Amino acid sequence: MSDFQLKYLADKVHVHRWPKDSPDWDESTIVQLDKTINKNPEKKQIVVGESIIQIQTIKFYSIKKVGVTVPLFKDECTMIFEAKFGELFAHVHVTIKNENYLDIFNQLISWRKKYFPSNEDNH
């Protein structure tokens, strides 16, 4: 097992059910995500590992379709990915407005190239 780990605080995270034809989430899951992530104004702890991304206490795995970008005219970095948590499927948007957002962007691009090389072919 790899010891790779990247930690940072995200300013905004939004997790939603994806794809649309995946099983519906129960109300308690939606409430938990809204309370801890989606509607929580505090910064969220993000831990990026070789094949798992942990946001607060929720671990996302079976990660695919990872996108990392710096939006035009904004001093921020955004990562978007599809994953599972528990038996549920999700689409996750993570926004970092840290003063080191370009360093984080470069680290995330290196992580994606190393651990998700097939993702590079999907541009």
C-alpha positions as CSV (number, residue, x, y, z in Angstrom):
1,M,0.0,0.0,0.0
2,S,1.2,3.5,-0.9
3,D,1.9,6.2,1.7
4,F,0.9,8.9,-0.8
5,Q,-1.2,11.6,0.9
6,L,-2.1,15.1,0.1
7,K,-4.0,17.2,2.7
8,Y,-5.6,20.5,2.3
9,L,-8.7,22.5,3.3
10,A,-11.4,23.1,0.8
11,D,-13.6,26.2,0.9
12,K,-16.5,24.6,-0.8
13,V,-17.6,21.0,-1.5
14,H,-20.7,19.8,-3.1
15,V,-21.7,16.1,-3.3
16,H,-24.6,14.9,-5.3
17,R,-26.1,11.7,-6.6
18,W,-24.6,10.7,-10.0
19,P,-25.4,9.3,-12.4
20,K,-29.0,10.3,-12.4
21,D,-30.1,6.6,-12.9
22,S,-28.2,5.4,-9.8
23,P,-30.1,4.4,-6.7
24,D,-31.8,7.2,-4.8
25,W,-30.2,8.3,-1.6
26,D,-32.2,8.0,1.6
27,E,-33.1,11.1,3.6
28,S,-30.6,10.4,6.4
29,T,-27.7,10.4,3.8
30,I,-28.9,13.7,2.3
31,V,-29.2,15.3,5.8
32,Q,-25.7,14.0,6.8
33,L,-24.1,15.3,3.6
34,D,-25.9,18.7,3.9
35,K,-24.9,19.0,7.6
36,T,-21.2,18.0,7.3
37,I,-20.3,19.0,3.7
38,N,-22.8,20.6,1.3
39,K,-24.3,23.3,3.5
40,N,-21.6,23.5,6.1
41,P,-19.9,27.0,5.7
42,E,-16.7,25.8,7.5
43,K,-13.6,24.7,5.5
44,K,-13.5,21.0,4.9
45,Q,-10.5,18.7,5.5
46,I,-9.6,16.9,2.2
47,V,-7.2,14.0,2.3
48,V,-6.2,12.6,-1.2
49,G,-4.7,9.2,-1.2
50,E,-3.6,6.9,-3.9
51,S,-7.1,5.6,-4.6
52,I,-9.3,7.2,-1.9
53,I,-10.4,10.8,-1.3
54,Q,-11.6,11.5,2.2
55,I,-13.7,14.6,2.8
56,Q,-14.3,15.2,6.5
57,T,-15.2,11.7,7.7
58,I,-16.5,10.4,4.4
59,K,-14.3,8.2,2.3
60,F,-14.8,8.2,-1.5
61,Y,-13.4,5.2,-3.5
62,S,-13.8,3.7,-7.0
63,I,-12.8,7.2,-8.2
64,K,-13.0,8.0,-11.9
65,K,-13.3,10.9,-14.3
66,V,-11.1,13.2,-12.3
67,G,-11.0,16.8,-13.5
68,V,-8.7,19.5,-12.1
69,T,-8.9,23.1,-13.3
70,V,-8.2,26.7,-12.5
71,P,-11.3,28.6,-13.6
72,L,-10.6,31.8,-15.7
73,F,-10.5,35.0,-13.7
74,K,-10.6,33.2,-10.3
75,D,-7.9,32.6,-7.8
76,E,-9.0,29.1,-7.0
77,C,-8.6,25.5,-8.0
78,T,-11.5,23.1,-8.6
79,M,-11.4,19.3,-8.6
80,I,-14.4,17.2,-9.8
81,F,-14.7,13.5,-9.7
82,E,-17.1,10.5,-9.7
83,A,-16.9,8.0,-6.9
84,K,-18.7,5.8,-4.5
85,F,-19.1,6.1,-0.8
86,G,-20.7,3.1,0.9
87,E,-22.8,1.6,-1.8
88,L,-23.9,5.0,-3.2
89,F,-22.6,6.8,-6.3
90,A,-21.7,10.4,-6.3
91,H,-20.4,13.4,-8.3
92,V,-18.1,15.6,-6.1
93,H,-17.1,19.2,-6.7
94,V,-14.2,20.6,-4.5
95,T,-13.1,24.2,-4.6
96,I,-9.9,25.5,-3.0
97,K,-9.4,29.2,-2.6
98,N,-6.2,28.9,-0.6
99,E,-3.4,31.3,-1.4
100,N,-1.4,28.2,-2.5
101,Y,-4.1,27.1,-4.9
102,L,-1.7,26.8,-7.8
103,D,0.6,24.5,-5.8
104,I,-2.4,22.4,-4.9
105,F,-3.5,22.4,-8.5
106,N,-0.1,21.1,-9.6
107,Q,0.0,18.4,-6.9
108,L,-3.5,17.2,-7.9
109,I,-2.5,17.1,-11.6
110,S,0.6,15.0,-10.6
111,W,-1.6,12.7,-8.5
112,R,-4.1,12.3,-11.4
113,K,-1.3,11.5,-13.9
114,K,0.3,9.0,-11.6
115,Y,-2.8,7.1,-10.3
116,F,-5.3,7.7,-13.1
117,P,-3.3,7.6,-16.3
118,S,-6.3,6.5,-18.4
119,N,-8.0,9.7,-17.3
120,E,-5.4,11.6,-19.3
121,D,-6.7,10.0,-22.5
122,N,-10.3,11.4,-22.0
123,H,-9.5,15.0,-22.8
